[in-house]
Structures are given as C-alpha cells and as structure tokens.
C-alpha cells in the first residue's frame, strides 16, 4: 500500500488557481480512477475533477469554498497501486 496525493492539475496553460465548489467524496470513501471526486471553478468554467487513483480517501485537506493553487494537494488516498517513485522517500 502507498499513500498518494491528489493535486489540483493545470487544466489550461493560463490556469493558476481554482475554487473548490463541492466534494463528491468524504474521508473513508472508496474511489476508483476516473471517479468524479469534486467540482471546481476556474475564472472561465466550472468543471468536474476526476480521481487519478483507485483507493481509500484518508484525508480531505481543502474545505469547500477555498481557492487553491495549481499543484496544491487536495486530498490523500491510500492505494494498492505502486507509486512511480517506489519507496525512495520512505
């Protein structure tokens, strides 16, 4: 098992931040890669945020209504998937 961070990806070249409108998950939720986990709003459009991982949500780090920067960690997920970096930093 490994811990993975879900981060806010840049959805365009100009995107630097977004508002977290709504979580569609909660701590303890089981999620699959591709599940819609949140709704976000940029300066141009509202959109769904998909999970990049399959696993169990262990921590939501951002509250609904918060403005977050691209690259900021939104949530932590415990997953069976192998981390790209393995255990280098453990």
Steps between C-alpha positions, in 0.01 A plus 500: 500500500613851433375847580435722201411868483225632277612840374324772305619457141536786253211456258628772268821693445355808668345327802674587827224441755145375548226500761396168651122520467402159633649169609321194357692275741573489872778364718473121497343488151615232260576656161603373158723663244278728290231551767381859529628605843437875500357796316731795440464845349767688306477856372352360177301184575361265764614139459524159662827372644570129442701275730839395365506205745300203625497463877364632828484872580688550826495879525331798334735795537297781341164635613218571256506865392880525525712640218792269425811528284593264218722228647353531850411173676124457534473157658694190603413152373622161620543284192616156396662650190876519489631851538706625205787570741459179699635531853785740423371759747363264768 
